[in-house]
Amino acid sequence: MSGQAVQASGVVKVRLAGDPASVESVALILWATGLEVLEQSEPRPSRRDPGIRAYLTARVLTGRKGRQP
């Protein structure tokens, strides 16, 4: 066994960076377009850019009709 965890089907990890209001807005938009946000990290200062960074773990909701990019 390699010791590496297997990602569950339909689950994605996303890194968001920007000003706090924009990061929260994008998290809500992702939910509205068919992703269930399972976990959101506490905002942390971004190391390279102004603003914050936050990490989301989300699952694609089946049977939900969202817009495709």
Secondary structure, 3 states (H helix, E strand, C coil): CCCCCCCCCCEEEEEEEECHHHHHHHHHHHHHCCEEEEEECCCEECCCCCCEEEEEEEEECCCCCCCCC
